Amino acid sequence: MTRTALVTGGSRGVGEGVASALVDDGWTVYVTSRRGTGPDGTVAITCDHTDDDAVAEVFTRIGREAGRLDLLVNNVWAAPRGFGGFSDRFWERPIDDWDTLIGVGLRAHYVSSVHAARVMVPRGSGLIASISSFGSRAHLHSVLYGMSKAALDKMAFDMGGELDGTGVTAVSLWPGLVRTALLLSLGVDEFAGFSLRRAEDPEFVGRVIATLAADPALAEYNGHTLVTAELGAGYGITNNDGTAPDSHRGAFGGGPLYPPR
């Protein structure tokens, strides 16, 4: 039977690339977005991830149509209102930045993970992967951005502990700089000091996730925070142009947070 995945926030950026890579790997792929759009070959569902009932209906539909869920990629994210770049300090920003960076960037991942676990645990298999960031390790963008990403890592770690023995694995993933269409449209050679030539393609992240999901040793990663560039190097995965992207581990002062070293 064809493996089934859900990629939240899968209409553009990292989510679009992940969904496309999974389609190329033979998965049945559902994606959510506010406009109900997604890359070719996917089943796109309109979903506001601040609406718990709408999220529940996504999982009900997948169960009805596919009869299984093998992979959840938590990727949905929303920028603060009036967002024009992370240039202001936390006391200069409105308090309701919390509603997007935490309400969507963290809470929505938890809600989807709950629904996914309810499907996966009875079947005894599955992978819940959350797209986090090196912002867990060092300041990146804003205080709330870092808070949300650090919480995703802890969420995966604690979920891993409670999922132990169920056959379901939870991980948090740290991509480095990703060559999204938006970033490429800027026409720059580097961003935040990192070379675009050595950055990750969105599809690279997807190929890493697909390979991780099929890894016979998947359970050994349960609860871990993992660097996608390093996973890709271990699996022999490259960018679309054949290059191997750089890990940003050193630039952010060390390795993954979980499991604690």
C-alpha positions in Angstrom: 0.0 0.0 0.0 1.2 3.5 -0.9 2.6 5.4 2.1 0.7 8.5 3.1 2.1 11.8 4.3 0.7 15.1 5.5 2.8 18.3 5.1 1.3 21.3 6.9 1.9 24.6 5.3 2.9 22.8 2.1 2.0 25.4 -0.5 5.3 27.2 -0.7 8.9 27.4 0.7 10.2 24.4 2.6 6.8 22.8 2.8 6.3 22.9 -1.0 9.8 21.3 -1.5 9.2 18.6 1.0 5.8 17.7 -0.5 7.3 17.6 -4.0 10.1 15.4 -2.9 7.7 13.0 -1.2 5.6 12.8 -4.4 8.7 12.0 -6.4 9.4 9.2 -3.9 6.1 7.7 -4.5 4.1 8.9 -1.5 0.5 10.0 -1.4 0.9 13.5 -0.1 -1.7 15.7 1.5 -0.8 19.4 2.1 -2.6 22.1 4.0 -2.6 25.8 3.3 -4.8 28.7 3.9 -5.7 28.9 0.2 -6.0 25.2 -0.4 -3.1 25.1 -2.9 -0.1 22.8 -3.2 2.5 21.4 -5.6 1.6 19.2 -8.5 0.7 15.6 -7.5 -0.5 16.5 -4.0 -3.9 16.6 -2.4 -4.3 20.2 -1.2 -6.7 21.0 1.6 -7.7 24.5 2.8 -7.0 24.7 6.5 -6.5 27.5 9.1 -4.3 25.9 11.7 -5.6 28.2 14.4 -8.9 26.4 14.0 -8.7 23.1 15.9 -11.9 21.8 14.3 -10.6 22.4 10.9 -7.3 20.6 11.7 -9.3 17.6 13.1 -11.3 17.5 9.9 -8.0 17.2 7.9 -7.1 14.1 9.7 -10.6 12.7 9.4 -10.5 13.2 5.7 -7.1 11.5 5.3 -8.4 8.6 7.3 -11.5 8.3 5.2 -9.6 8.6 1.8 -6.2 7.0 2.5 -7.0 4.8 5.4 -3.6 5.5 7.0 -1.0 8.1 7.9 2.7 7.2 7.8 4.3 10.6 8.1 3.4 14.1 9.5 5.7 17.0 8.6 4.9 19.9 10.9 5.9 22.9 8.8 3.1 25.5 9.0 4.2 28.9 10.0 2.8 32.4 10.1 4.5 35.8 10.1 3.4 38.4 12.7 1.0 41.0 11.4 2.8 43.9 9.7 5.8 41.7 9.4 8.6 43.4 7.4 11.6 41.7 8.8 12.9 40.7 12.2 14.6 44.1 12.8 12.8 45.3 16.0 13.6 44.2 19.5 11.0 42.3 21.5 9.8 45.4 23.5 9.4 47.3 20.3 7.0 44.7 18.8 3.3 44.3 19.5 2.4 41.6 22.1 0.2 39.8 19.6 3.3 38.6 17.8 2.8 35.7 20.2 -0.4 34.7 18.3 1.5 33.8 15.1 5.0 32.8 16.2 3.7 30.7 19.2 0.1 30.1 18.3 0.9 28.9 14.8 4.6 28.2 14.9 4.3 26.0 18.0 0.7 25.2 19.1 -0.4 24.2 15.6 2.5 21.6 15.5 1.3 20.2 18.8 -2.3 19.9 17.7 -1.4 18.1 14.5 1.0 15.8 16.4 -1.8 14.8 18.7 -4.0 13.8 15.8 -1.2 12.1 14.0 -0.3 10.0 17.1 -3.9 8.9 17.5 -3.8 7.5 14.0 -0.2 6.1 14.1 0.0 4.5 17.5 -2.8 2.0 17.0 -1.0 1.0 13.7 2.3 0.7 15.5 4.3 2.8 13.0 4.8 6.4 11.8 7.1 9.4 11.9 6.2 12.9 13.3 8.8 15.4 12.1 8.8 19.0 13.0 10.7 21.7 11.1 12.7 23.6 13.8 15.7 25.8 13.4 19.2 26.6 14.7 17.4 29.4 16.4 17.0 27.0 19.2 20.7 27.2 19.9 21.5 30.9 19.4 19.5 34.1 18.8 18.0 34.1 15.4 15.4 36.6 14.1 13.5 37.3 17.4 12.9 36.2 20.9 9.6 34.6 20.1 11.0 32.9 17.0 13.7 31.3 19.2 11.2 30.4 21.9 9.0 28.6 19.4 11.8 26.6 17.9 13.4 25.6 21.2 9.9 24.4 22.3 9.6 22.2 19.2 12.8 20.5 20.1 11.7 19.8 23.6 8.3 18.7 22.3 9.9 16.1 20.1 12.1 14.9 22.9 9.2 14.5 25.4 6.9 13.0 22.7 9.7 10.5 21.9 9.7 9.4 25.6 6.0 8.9 25.6 6.0 7.2 22.2 8.8 4.8 23.2 7.7 1.2 22.4 4.8 2.2 20.2 6.6 2.0 16.9 6.1 5.8 16.3 9.0 8.1 16.2 9.1 11.9 16.8 12.0 14.1 15.7 12.8 17.8 15.4 14.8 18.9 12.3 17.2 21.8 11.8 17.5 22.8 8.2 20.2 25.4 7.5 19.7 28.3 5.0 17.1 27.0 2.5 17.0 28.2 -1.1 13.3 29.0 -1.3 11.8 30.8 -4.2 11.5 33.9 -2.0 15.2 33.9 -1.0 16.3 33.3 -4.6 14.2 36.2 -5.8 16.4 38.6 -3.7 19.2 38.1 -6.2 21.9 37.8 -3.5 24.9 35.4 -3.2 24.7 35.1 0.6 22.2 35.7 3.4 23.0 36.3 7.0 26.6 35.4 6.2 25.8 32.0 4.7 26.5 31.2 1.0 23.5 30.4 -1.1 25.7 28.1 -3.2 26.1 25.9 -0.1 22.5 26.3 1.1 19.8 23.6 1.0 17.1 23.2 -1.6 13.6 22.7 -0.2 13.5 19.4 -2.1 16.7 18.3 -0.3 14.9 18.6 3.0 12.1 16.4 1.6 14.5 13.8 0.4 16.2 13.7 3.8 12.8 13.2 5.5 11.7 10.5 3.0 15.0 8.6 3.6 14.7 9.0 7.3 11.2 7.6 7.3 12.4 4.5 5.4 15.5 4.0 7.6 15.4 0.6 9.4 17.1 2.4 12.3 14.5 5.1 12.5 13.5 4.2 16.1 17.0 5.1 17.3 16.3 8.7 16.4 13.2 8.9 18.6 13.1 12.2 20.5 16.2 13.5 18.8 16.9 16.9 17.2 18.7 16.4 13.9 20.6 18.6 11.5 19.2 18.0 7.9 22.5 18.7 6.2 24.3 16.2 8.4 21.6 13.6 7.9 21.8 14.2 4.2 25.5 13.7 4.2 25.1 10.4 6.0 22.5 9.2 3.6 24.4 10.4 0.5 21.7 12.9 -0.4 22.6 16.1 -2.4 20.9 19.2 -3.6 19.2 19.4 -7.0 22.5 20.5 -8.6 24.5 17.7 -6.9 26.1 19.8 -4.3 26.2 18.9 -0.6 24.9 21.7 1.6 26.8 22.9 4.6 25.8 22.2 8.2 25.5 25.4 10.3 26.3 23.5 13.5 29.6 25.3 14.1 28.2 28.8 13.3 25.6 28.4 16.0 27.9 27.1 18.7 27.3 23.4 19.0 25.2 20.4 18.3 21.5 19.5 18.7 19.9 20.1 22.1 18.1 16.8 22.4 18.8 14.3 23.7 20.8 16.2 26.3 24.6 15.7 25.9 
